[in-house]
Amino acid sequence: MGEAGAHRRSRAKSVGRVSSAIDVGALLDHSPWTAQQKRWTILAALAIIFDGFDIQILGFAIPSLIREWHVARSAFGPVLALGLAGMAVGSPLAGYVGDRFGRRVALIGCVGLFGLATIASSLVDGVAGLAVLRVLTGMGAGGALPNAAALAAEFAPLRRRHAAVLLTIVCVPLGGMVGGVIASQVLPALGWRALYGIGGAMPLGFAILLWLSLPESPRFLARRPEGRQRLTELLRRLGHAVDPGSTYEDRTNVAADGRAPIRALFGTALARDTVGLWVAYFFCLASIYAIFGWLPTLLTSQGISLATATTGLAVYNLGGVCGVVMWTLLISAFGSRGPMLAGALGTAVSALFVLLIPFHANGSPVFLLVAVGLNGLLANAVQTSMFALAAHVYPTAVRSSGVAYASAIGRTGGVISSLFGAVLIQAGPAVFWWAMAVAMVAVFAGLAWVRNHVVAVGEQEPAGATVS
């Protein structure tokens, strides 16, 4: 017993010789977050910048496409919805691939897929061809996010896991902002085909870099006997002196029981949290994608110029980036339950606050844009925090699938809101913003139902404890 107890204590140390069966999950959870692990997390996060760019690239190109193809703006509504449908399909499919064959393989494959589909889009000459390729782009983009989030979560120790995942998710709006800067320079000079070519070539080049530089998740390798040698080398790179004959396990890998991922998500240990997450994801992404797709149209219907309306969407995204940083600090200090519930209610209130801003077509839109930015800050803070929460809730065996299915449910909400956004706008700004507020109240209810929230850094389990 004394020798076994000494082994358990030794395996929680960040550096030292450990042998026999090593609990990789506990070892990483209670070890320092090394510079090497941070570099790998940044690589996974950077992939999502290209994801965010390619998701929003059609929005940048639509005015040029309308002029060149002589089609109505309404023709692109179904194309936008098909892209979100592709994301809804791609998320669980890539999640299954990530859990079965590895997060690294799935992430690189998804980045390569949306890169190729974006390049191919530069060659089409009609809406039908663009729609088909938009589905493929969506499948790749939707699949990249959960696998990047899973990799970030599994490279980081427990106390830094939510920060690593949030760093990854915030790259979606960052990608949209980078894409806007690139589009503003490329479209006037070279046209939309060049924009699509650049938007596809960059992720393809980055996929090659990922293949050369990004390792597989150590927690995933711990579940694969054939990955023992790779895992031994990986742990040594992180400063853990492991014996060549060591075997590995991940005791944080609970609740899977060898079942199919969807069954595992609704097993006794995970069913309540899965239901709460799915409700929150559906309504939160429905609200956010309604604003992504229709905010400029809503603002122009109020007499605001197109340039200012476009600025409104940029301000909404910029607020989101600020919100992610703020909520990362809040969740570290207080855990996820309080900040996320407060954020959801705050988003609902801020949506109604937009309606209280007095605005006239000939007046200054500054206060209206500030209100929109506040709504974006809170909504995006909640949305990105949900990815960190999902990565915390689900164990290693179903982490990619758990995040992916929740994301797919959210994309489904986005599809519905994209299709019916025009109806809300036709009913007027009051109906639109009230709908956004009601959606965020539903997000509050879903998050309140989740039982296994992230706890504050100072309240983490002591070294050697079994965690999920």
MARZABA-393474 format. One line per 3 residues: number of its first residue (from 1); their letters; for each residue x, y, z of C-alpha. Coordinates in Angstrom, 1 decimal, always signed. Layout:
N
NUM) A) X,Y,Z  ...
REM end
This chain:
468
1) MGE) +0.0,+0.0,+0.0  +2.8,+2.4,+0.9  +4.5,+1.9,-2.5
4) AGA) +1.1,+2.4,-4.3  +0.4,+5.5,-2.4  +3.8,+6.9,-3.2
7) HRR) +3.2,+6.2,-6.9  -0.1,+8.1,-6.8  +1.7,+11.1,-5.2
10) SRA) +4.6,+11.0,-7.7  +2.4,+11.0,-10.8  +0.9,+14.3,-9.9
13) KSV) +4.3,+16.0,-10.0  +5.2,+17.9,-13.1  +8.7,+16.6,-13.4
16) GRV) +9.9,+13.3,-12.0  +10.2,+9.6,-12.9  +6.9,+7.8,-13.0
19) SSA) +6.3,+4.2,-13.9  +3.6,+1.5,-14.0  +0.1,+2.7,-15.0
22) IDV) +0.2,+6.4,-15.4  -3.1,+8.4,-15.1  -2.4,+10.8,-18.0
25) GAL) -5.5,+13.0,-17.2  -4.6,+13.5,-13.6  -0.9,+14.1,-14.5
28) LDH) -1.7,+16.9,-17.0  -4.6,+18.3,-14.9  -2.3,+19.1,-11.9
31) SPW) +0.9,+19.9,-13.8  +2.1,+23.4,-14.9  +0.9,+24.8,-18.3
34) TAQ) +4.2,+24.7,-20.1  +5.3,+26.9,-22.9  +5.1,+24.0,-25.3
37) QKR) +1.5,+23.3,-24.3  +0.7,+27.0,-24.8  +2.3,+26.9,-28.3
40) WTI) +0.1,+23.9,-29.3  -3.0,+25.6,-27.9  -2.2,+28.7,-30.0
43) LAA) -1.8,+26.6,-33.1  -5.2,+25.1,-32.6  -6.7,+28.5,-31.9
46) LAI) -5.1,+30.0,-35.1  -6.9,+27.4,-37.2  -10.2,+28.9,-36.0
49) IFD) -9.2,+32.4,-37.2  -9.3,+30.9,-40.8  -12.5,+29.2,-39.8
52) GFD) -14.1,+32.5,-38.8  -12.8,+34.2,-42.0  -14.3,+31.5,-44.3
55) IQI) -17.6,+31.4,-42.4  -18.2,+35.1,-43.1  -16.5,+35.4,-46.5
58) LGF) -19.8,+35.2,-48.4  -21.2,+38.2,-46.5  -18.3,+40.2,-47.7
61) AIP) -18.7,+39.1,-51.3  -22.5,+39.3,-51.7  -22.5,+42.9,-53.0
64) SLI) -20.0,+42.0,-55.7  -21.8,+38.9,-56.6  -25.1,+40.7,-57.0
67) REW) -23.5,+43.1,-59.5  -21.7,+40.5,-61.5  -24.5,+37.8,-61.6
70) HVA) -27.4,+40.3,-61.7  -29.4,+38.4,-59.0  -31.5,+39.7,-56.1
73) RSA) -30.0,+39.8,-52.6  -32.8,+37.5,-51.4  -31.2,+34.7,-53.6
76) FGP) -28.4,+34.4,-51.1  -30.6,+33.8,-48.1  -30.9,+30.0,-48.8
79) VLA) -27.1,+29.9,-49.5  -26.4,+31.4,-46.1  -28.7,+28.9,-44.5
82) LGL) -27.2,+26.0,-46.3  -23.8,+27.0,-45.0  -25.1,+26.8,-41.4
85) AGM) -26.8,+23.5,-42.3  -23.4,+22.2,-43.4  -21.9,+23.3,-40.1
88) AVG) -24.7,+21.5,-38.2  -23.9,+18.3,-40.1  -20.1,+18.7,-40.0
91) SPL) -19.9,+19.3,-36.3  -21.1,+15.8,-35.1  -19.5,+14.1,-38.0
94) AGY) -16.1,+15.6,-37.3  -16.7,+15.1,-33.6  -17.1,+11.3,-34.2
97) VGD) -13.9,+11.3,-36.3  -12.1,+13.2,-33.6  -13.1,+10.7,-30.9
100) RFG) -12.5,+7.7,-33.1  -9.3,+8.6,-35.0  -7.9,+11.6,-33.2
103) RRV) -8.6,+15.3,-32.8  -5.5,+16.2,-34.7  -6.5,+14.2,-37.8
106) ALI) -10.0,+15.6,-37.7  -8.9,+19.2,-37.2  -6.4,+19.1,-40.1
109) GCV) -8.9,+17.4,-42.4  -11.6,+20.0,-41.6  -9.2,+23.0,-42.2
112) GLF) -8.2,+21.4,-45.5  -11.8,+20.8,-46.5  -13.0,+24.4,-46.0
115) GLA) -9.8,+25.7,-47.6  -10.4,+23.6,-50.7  -14.1,+24.4,-50.9
118) TIA) -13.3,+28.2,-50.6  -10.8,+28.0,-53.4  -13.3,+26.1,-55.5
121) SSL) -15.9,+28.8,-54.8  -13.7,+31.3,-56.6  -14.4,+29.3,-59.9
124) VDG) -18.2,+29.1,-59.8  -20.5,+31.2,-62.1  -23.9,+30.9,-60.4
127) VAG) -25.8,+30.6,-57.1  -26.4,+26.8,-57.4  -22.7,+26.0,-57.6
130) LAV) -21.9,+28.4,-54.8  -24.6,+26.8,-52.6  -23.1,+23.3,-53.0
133) LRV) -19.6,+24.5,-52.1  -21.1,+26.6,-49.2  -22.3,+23.3,-47.7
136) LTG) -18.8,+21.8,-47.9  -17.3,+25.0,-46.5  -19.8,+24.8,-43.6
139) MGA) -19.1,+21.1,-42.9  -15.3,+21.8,-42.6  -15.8,+25.0,-40.6
142) GGA) -18.3,+23.4,-38.3  -16.1,+20.4,-37.7  -12.9,+22.3,-37.0
145) LPN) -14.3,+24.2,-34.0  -15.1,+21.3,-31.7  -11.9,+19.5,-32.4
148) AAA) -9.8,+22.6,-31.9  -11.7,+23.2,-28.6  -11.1,+19.6,-27.5
151) LAA) -7.4,+19.8,-28.3  -7.1,+23.1,-26.4  -8.9,+21.6,-23.4
154) EFA) -6.8,+18.5,-23.4  -3.4,+20.2,-23.8  -4.2,+22.4,-20.7
157) PLR) -4.2,+21.6,-17.0  -7.6,+21.7,-15.3  -7.3,+25.1,-13.8
160) RRH) -6.5,+26.6,-17.3  -8.8,+24.6,-19.4  -11.6,+27.1,-19.7
163) AAV) -9.1,+29.9,-20.6  -7.5,+27.6,-23.3  -10.9,+26.9,-24.9
166) LLT) -12.0,+30.5,-24.7  -8.8,+31.5,-26.4  -9.8,+29.1,-29.2
169) IVC) -13.4,+30.2,-29.6  -12.6,+34.0,-29.5  -10.8,+33.4,-32.8
172) VPL) -14.1,+33.1,-34.6  -15.0,+36.8,-34.4  -11.3,+37.7,-34.7
175) GGM) -11.3,+35.8,-38.0  -14.3,+37.8,-39.1  -12.6,+41.0,-38.2
178) VGG) -9.4,+40.0,-40.1  -11.5,+38.9,-43.0  -13.2,+42.3,-43.1
181) VIA) -9.8,+44.1,-43.3  -8.6,+41.8,-46.1  -11.9,+42.1,-48.0
184) SQV) -11.8,+45.9,-47.8  -8.4,+45.8,-49.6  -8.9,+42.9,-52.0
187) LPA) -12.5,+43.4,-53.2  -12.0,+46.9,-54.8  -8.7,+46.0,-56.4
190) LGW) -8.9,+42.4,-57.4  -12.6,+41.3,-57.0  -14.4,+38.6,-55.1
193) RAL) -12.7,+35.7,-56.9  -9.3,+36.8,-55.6  -10.8,+37.1,-52.1
196) YGI) -12.0,+33.5,-52.2  -8.7,+32.4,-53.6  -6.8,+34.1,-50.7
199) GGA) -9.4,+32.9,-48.2  -8.9,+29.3,-49.3  -5.1,+29.3,-49.8
202) MPL) -4.3,+30.5,-46.3  -6.0,+27.7,-44.4  -4.6,+25.1,-46.8
205) GFA) -1.1,+26.4,-46.1  -1.9,+26.4,-42.3  -3.2,+22.8,-42.5
208) ILL) +0.3,+21.8,-43.7  +1.8,+23.7,-40.7  -0.5,+21.8,-38.4
211) WLS) +0.5,+18.5,-39.9  +4.1,+19.3,-39.2  +3.9,+20.9,-35.8
214) LPE) +0.7,+19.9,-33.9  +0.8,+16.6,-31.9  -2.2,+14.5,-31.0
217) SPR) -4.0,+15.0,-27.7  -2.1,+13.1,-25.0  -5.4,+12.1,-23.4
220) FLA) -6.6,+10.6,-26.7  -3.3,+8.7,-27.1  -3.8,+7.3,-23.5
223) RRP) -6.8,+5.4,-24.8  -5.0,+3.8,-27.7  -2.5,+1.0,-27.0
226) EGR) -0.9,+1.7,-30.3  -0.2,+5.2,-29.3  +2.0,+4.3,-26.3
229) QRL) +5.3,+5.2,-27.9  +4.0,+8.5,-29.2  +2.6,+9.3,-25.8
232) TEL) +5.9,+8.5,-24.1  +7.7,+10.8,-26.4  +5.1,+13.5,-25.9
235) LRR) +5.2,+13.4,-22.1  +9.0,+13.6,-22.2  +8.8,+16.7,-24.3
238) LGH) +6.6,+18.2,-21.5  +9.2,+17.4,-18.9  +7.8,+14.1,-17.5
241) AVD) +10.4,+11.4,-17.1  +8.5,+8.3,-17.9  +9.8,+4.8,-18.1
244) PGS) +9.8,+3.1,-21.6  +7.7,+0.3,-20.3  +5.0,+2.5,-18.7
247) TYE) +1.4,+1.9,-19.5  -1.2,+4.7,-19.6  -4.8,+5.3,-18.7
250) DRT) -7.1,+8.3,-18.3  -9.2,+7.9,-15.2  -11.1,+11.1,-16.0
253) NVA) -12.5,+9.2,-18.9  -15.8,+8.2,-17.3  -19.4,+7.9,-18.4
256) ADG) -18.6,+6.6,-21.9  -18.8,+2.8,-21.1  -18.0,+1.9,-24.7
259) RAP) -21.3,+3.2,-26.0  -22.0,+5.2,-29.1  -21.3,+8.9,-28.4
262) IRA) -24.9,+10.0,-28.6  -26.0,+7.3,-26.1  -23.1,+8.2,-23.8
265) LFG) -24.2,+11.9,-23.9  -27.6,+10.8,-22.5  -26.2,+8.3,-20.0
268) TAL) -27.1,+8.7,-16.3  -24.1,+10.9,-15.5  -24.4,+13.3,-18.5
271) ARD) -28.1,+13.5,-19.5  -29.1,+16.5,-17.4  -26.0,+18.5,-18.5
274) TVG) -26.5,+17.6,-22.1  -30.1,+18.8,-22.1  -29.2,+22.1,-20.5
277) LWV) -26.3,+22.7,-22.9  -28.4,+21.9,-25.9  -31.2,+24.3,-24.9
280) AYF) -28.6,+27.0,-24.2  -26.7,+26.4,-27.5  -29.9,+26.4,-29.6
283) FCL) -31.2,+29.7,-28.4  -27.9,+31.5,-28.0  -26.7,+30.7,-31.5
286) ASI) -30.2,+31.4,-32.9  -29.9,+34.9,-31.5  -26.3,+35.5,-32.5
289) YAI) -26.7,+34.3,-36.1  -29.9,+36.3,-36.5  -27.8,+39.4,-35.7
292) FGW) -24.9,+38.3,-37.9  -27.2,+37.8,-40.8  -29.7,+40.6,-40.4
295) LPT) -28.4,+43.4,-38.3  -27.2,+45.6,-41.3  -30.6,+45.1,-42.9
298) LLT) -32.4,+46.0,-39.7  -30.4,+49.1,-39.2  -30.8,+50.3,-42.8
301) SQG) -34.5,+49.8,-42.5  -34.4,+52.4,-39.8  -32.8,+54.9,-42.1
304) ISL) -29.2,+54.3,-41.2  -26.7,+54.3,-44.0  -25.2,+51.1,-45.3
307) ATA) -21.7,+52.0,-44.2  -22.9,+52.8,-40.6  -25.0,+49.6,-40.6
310) TTG) -21.9,+47.6,-41.5  -20.0,+49.3,-38.8  -22.7,+48.2,-36.4
313) LAV) -22.0,+44.6,-37.1  -18.2,+45.2,-36.7  -18.9,+46.9,-33.3
316) YNL) -21.1,+43.9,-32.3  -18.1,+41.6,-33.0  -15.6,+43.9,-31.3
319) GGV) -17.8,+43.9,-28.2  -17.8,+40.1,-28.4  -14.0,+40.0,-28.3
322) CGV) -13.9,+42.2,-25.3  -16.6,+40.1,-23.6  -14.6,+36.9,-24.0
325) VMW) -11.6,+38.5,-22.2  -13.8,+39.8,-19.4  -15.6,+36.5,-18.9
328) TLL) -12.4,+34.5,-18.9  -11.3,+36.5,-15.9  -14.7,+36.3,-14.2
331) ISA) -14.9,+32.5,-14.7  -11.4,+32.1,-13.3  -12.4,+34.0,-10.2
334) FGS) -15.9,+32.9,-9.6  -16.5,+29.7,-11.7  -18.9,+29.6,-14.7
337) RGP) -22.4,+29.4,-13.2  -22.7,+33.0,-11.9  -21.0,+34.8,-14.7
340) MLA) -22.8,+32.8,-17.4  -26.2,+33.2,-15.9  -25.6,+36.9,-15.3
343) GAL) -24.4,+37.2,-18.9  -27.5,+35.6,-20.4  -29.9,+37.8,-18.4
346) GTA) -27.7,+40.8,-19.2  -27.9,+40.0,-22.9  -31.7,+39.9,-22.7
349) VSA) -31.8,+43.3,-20.9  -29.3,+44.8,-23.3  -31.5,+43.7,-26.3
352) LFV) -34.4,+45.7,-24.8  -32.1,+48.6,-24.0  -31.4,+49.0,-27.7
355) LLI) -35.1,+49.8,-28.1  -34.8,+52.6,-25.5  -32.2,+54.5,-27.5
358) PFH) -33.9,+57.5,-29.2  -32.8,+57.6,-32.8  -33.8,+59.6,-35.8
361) ANG) -32.6,+58.9,-39.4  -30.8,+62.3,-39.5  -29.3,+62.0,-36.0
364) SPV) -26.1,+60.5,-34.7  -26.1,+56.7,-34.4  -23.3,+56.6,-31.7
367) FLL) -25.5,+55.7,-28.8  -27.3,+53.1,-30.8  -24.0,+51.5,-31.8
370) VAV) -22.9,+51.5,-28.2  -26.0,+49.6,-27.2  -25.4,+47.1,-30.0
373) GLN) -21.8,+46.7,-28.9  -22.9,+46.0,-25.4  -25.3,+43.3,-26.6
376) GLL) -22.5,+41.8,-28.6  -20.2,+41.9,-25.6  -22.6,+39.9,-23.4
379) ANA) -24.0,+37.5,-26.1  -20.6,+36.5,-27.4  -19.2,+36.1,-23.9
382) VQT) -21.9,+33.7,-23.1  -21.6,+31.8,-26.3  -17.8,+31.3,-26.1
385) SMF) -18.1,+30.4,-22.5  -20.5,+27.6,-23.4  -17.8,+25.9,-25.4
388) ALA) -15.5,+26.0,-22.4  -18.4,+24.6,-20.3  -19.1,+21.8,-22.7
391) AHV) -15.4,+20.8,-22.8  -15.5,+20.8,-19.0  -18.7,+18.7,-18.8
394) YPT) -17.7,+15.9,-21.1  -15.0,+13.4,-20.4  -12.2,+12.5,-22.8
397) AVR) -13.9,+9.6,-24.6  -16.8,+11.8,-25.8  -15.4,+15.3,-25.5
400) SSG) -15.2,+16.0,-29.2  -18.6,+14.5,-29.8  -20.1,+16.3,-26.9
403) VAY) -18.9,+19.7,-28.0  -19.8,+18.9,-31.6  -23.4,+17.8,-31.0
406) ASA) -24.0,+20.8,-28.8  -22.5,+23.0,-31.6  -24.7,+21.3,-34.2
409) IGR) -27.8,+22.0,-32.1  -26.7,+25.6,-32.0  -26.2,+25.7,-35.7
412) TGG) -29.7,+24.4,-36.2  -31.0,+27.3,-34.2  -28.9,+29.6,-36.4
415) VIS) -30.4,+28.1,-39.6  -33.9,+28.7,-38.3  -33.2,+32.3,-37.3
418) SLF) -31.4,+33.0,-40.6  -34.5,+31.8,-42.5  -37.0,+33.8,-40.3
421) GAV) -34.9,+36.9,-39.7  -36.5,+38.7,-42.6  -40.0,+38.1,-41.1
424) LIQ) -38.8,+39.6,-37.8  -37.4,+42.6,-39.5  -40.6,+43.1,-41.5
427) AGP) -42.5,+43.1,-38.1  -40.3,+46.0,-36.9  -37.3,+46.6,-34.6
430) AVF) -39.3,+46.0,-31.5  -40.3,+42.5,-32.5  -36.8,+41.7,-33.6
433) WWA) -35.1,+42.8,-30.3  -37.9,+41.3,-28.1  -37.3,+38.0,-29.9
436) MAV) -33.5,+38.2,-29.1  -34.4,+38.9,-25.5  -36.7,+36.0,-25.2
439) AMV) -34.1,+33.7,-26.7  -31.5,+34.7,-24.1  -34.0,+34.1,-21.3
442) AVF) -34.2,+30.5,-22.7  -30.4,+30.4,-22.6  -30.5,+31.4,-19.0
445) AGL) -32.8,+28.5,-18.2  -30.6,+26.0,-20.1  -27.5,+27.1,-18.3
448) AWV) -29.2,+27.0,-14.9  -30.2,+23.4,-15.6  -26.5,+22.4,-16.1
451) RNH) -25.2,+20.8,-12.9  -21.5,+20.4,-13.6  -20.3,+24.0,-14.0
454) VVA) -16.6,+25.1,-14.0  -15.5,+26.0,-10.5  -13.2,+28.9,-9.6
457) VGE) -9.5,+28.3,-9.9  -9.0,+28.4,-6.1  -11.7,+25.7,-5.6
460) QEP) -10.2,+23.1,-7.9  -9.7,+19.6,-6.6  -6.4,+18.8,-5.0
463) AGA) -3.7,+17.0,-6.9  -4.4,+13.3,-7.3  -8.2,+13.7,-7.2
466) TVS) -10.2,+12.2,-10.0  -11.8,+14.9,-12.1  -13.9,+15.1,-15.1
REM end
